[in-house]
Amino acid sequence: MPLSSQILELAKANRDTVGKLSFSKPVTHVYNPLVYAWRSFSIYAEKYASTKKDIIFLGMNPGPWGMAQTGIPFGEVKMVKDWLGIAVSVGKPDTEHPRRPIEGFQCNRSEVSGTRLWGLFSEKFGSADRFFTHHYVANYCPLVFMEASGRNRTPDKLPSKESDPLYFACDAHLRSLVETLEPEWLIAIGTFAEKRAALALAGLQVKISRIIHPSPANPRANSGWAREVTTELKGLGIW
């Protein structure tokens, strides 16, 4: 089976497993982009996960204006269309939050985290093909959680009775992803991803480190994020 097909099978299995889980208030809506945006994610994996990787960058879960819209990790619409070369029709979640509509590649909102992350990669490597020769970008959890107000609720804020089965499934998927792509490094984007990676990948021959998250909610990310991350990765001997 081609490597990209293996990656898709792993993603589909995890998607279906976590899609059966239940979540209680304050979570009122749960989006599973790998269901309604599966086509775009499939193209992403087929184009860019066909070979083993040296480095996997790992985020936490989809943002409302990024992967929730496009199905691509950190998938800011313009970057996905212009740099990754992906733009296809996207469906809708079963129950849509009125303040967080899914407009797919017609979405006019921009995800700052995705703009910063993919912008750094495009600036350093020029083409997506060159970047993905040695790198891959994934998310730990494929689900988006929202409260009644539309506010995003991150997985670490879920009660343990809900997060435990979620983490169990996502840990297993991450471990299988790493075993399949065989990277030397797993670079966590933020502290949550680093913590989960350390637990999920215990015993595997993969080095784990972390870069600061590019979210504008992170004060450190709002002044020279790309420069600081580049320095960190050079310090590790990765770039």
N, C-alpha and C positions, 0 to 999 in steps of 0.2 A: 504494500500500500504506500503511495507517495507520502512524503513527510507532511505536506499541507493537508492531506486527507486525514492523517492521524490527528493533527491539531484540531481539525474541524470536528472529528468524532469526539475528542475529549471535551471540546467546548459545548457541543450539543448535549452530551451526557450530563455535564454540570448544569447547563441551562435548564434541562428538564428536571433535574433533582431539586435545585433551589426553587424552581417554579412551583413546586408542590408544597412548599413551606408556607406557614401562616404567620402573620404579623399583626400586632394589636396596636391600639391607639397609644401614643399620638400619631403613629403611622396610619394614614388613611388610604394611600395609594402606593402601589408597587409597580414599577415598570421593569420589564425584562427585554431589553433591546435586542438580545440575541434571538428573540422570537420574531418581533415585527420588523427588525432591521437585519435579519439573518443574511439576506442576499448581499448586502454591502460588506458585512463581516466575512462572508465566504470569499468574496473577491479579495479582500485584504489578506486573508490567510493564503489563498492560492497564489497571489502575487508575491507575497513577502515572507512566507513561512515554508518555503520549499527546500530550504537547506538548514543544516545545523548552524547554531549561532555561538558567538563568543560572549555576548552580553545580552541579557534580558533586562529591560527597564520595566518595573512593576508599580502600577498605581493602585489606588484603593478600590474605587468603584466608579461607575459612570457619573458624569456631571450632567445637569439638566440641559445644557446648551452644547454639549459635546457628544459623547457616546450615546446619550439618550436620544439624540436626533439622528446620528449617522451610523451607529452601530460599531464605530471604530474607537478604540481606546484613546482618550484625550482628543476625540474627533471633532475639533473645531471645523465648521463647515467649509470655510474658504481654504484652509490648509489641506483638508481631505480632498477637495475637488482639484485644487491647483497643484499641490505637491505630490500627494499620493495617487492622483489620477483616478479617483473613484467618485462617481456620482450616479446613483440609481434611485429608483422609487423606493420609498420606505412606507411601511404600513402604520397601523395605530395600535396602541395597547388596548386591551379589552375595556378597561375603565380609565378614561383620561381625566386628569386634573384640569379644571378650566383655566387655572393660572399657569399651567405647564403643558401647553399643547405640543403635540409632536407634529412638526412641519417638515421633518426630514431635511433634505438639501435645499429647501426653500426657506429655512429658518434664517431670519435676519439678525438674531442675537449671536454674539460671539463669545466663546468660552476662552477667557484669558489664559487659563492654565494650558489649554491646548495650543493656543497661539504662541505662547512662550516656549513650550516644550518642542513642538515641531519646528518652530522658527529657529531654535538653536540648532537642531539637527540639519535643517536645510542650509543654514549659514555655514556650518562646518563642513558638510559633506556634498553640498551642491545638489545632487540628485537623490531621489528616494532609493533607487536601485543600489547606489553606492552605500548609503546608510545601512540598508537591510542586508547587505552582504555579510555583515558581522553582528548586526543588532536586531532586536525585536522588542516590541512594546506590547504589554499585556496589562490587564487589570486583575486584581485578586478576586473581587466579587463582581458578578455581572448585573446585579440588581440595583435599581434606583429607589430610594425610600423618600416619601414626601409626607408632610403633615397637612392638616386641613388648610392651613394658610398658604400652602405651596412651598413652604420652607423645606430645604433639603435636610434629611436626617441621615447622618453617616452610620455605617454598620457598628462602629464602636459605641454608639449611643443606644443600641438595642439591649433589652434585658437578656440575661444569660440564657433563659429558657428558649429564646428566639435566636440568639447569636450562636449558641453552641452547635446546633445542627447545621446552621449556615456555614460556620467556620469549618466544621468537619468535612463538608462537601468541597468547599473552596480550597482547603488545605490539600485534600486528595488530588484535586484538579491541578493545583500549582505543582505539586510533587511530580505528577505525571508529565506535565508540560516541560519541566526541567529535565526529567529523565529522557524525554523525547528529543529536545533541542540540544541537550548536553552543553550548556554554556559554562564558561569558566567563571563568569561573574553574574550575580543577580544584584542589580542596582535598584534598591527600593526608593520610590519617590514619596518621601515623607515617613514619619515614624511608625504609623500604623502598618504600612506595607512591610517595613523592616521587621517589626515584631512578628507579624504573621509568617513572613518568609523564614525567619530563624526557627520558628516552631515547626513549620511544615516541611522544611528541607533538612532537618536534623539528620546527620549521618550521611548525607550526600556529599560528593566531592564538588561542591560549588562554593565560591567565595561570595559573601554577602556584605554589601555596604549600602550607604544611603546618601541621597542628595536632598537638599531642601525642596519642599513642595512649591511649585510655581504659582499656587493660588494667590490672588490678591488679598485674601483673608490672612495671609501670612506676611507680617510686616517685613521680614527679611527678604521676601521675594520681590518687593516693590522697588528695590534699588540695586541694580546690577546683578540680577538673578543669573543671567546667562554667563556673565564673567565669573561669578563665584562657583557655579557648577562646573564650568570648564576647568577652573583651577583645581577643584576637588578631584575631578576625573583624571586630570594630568598627574596629580599627586599620587593617585592609586596606580599609575602606569597603564591606565586603560586607553587614554587618548594621547 
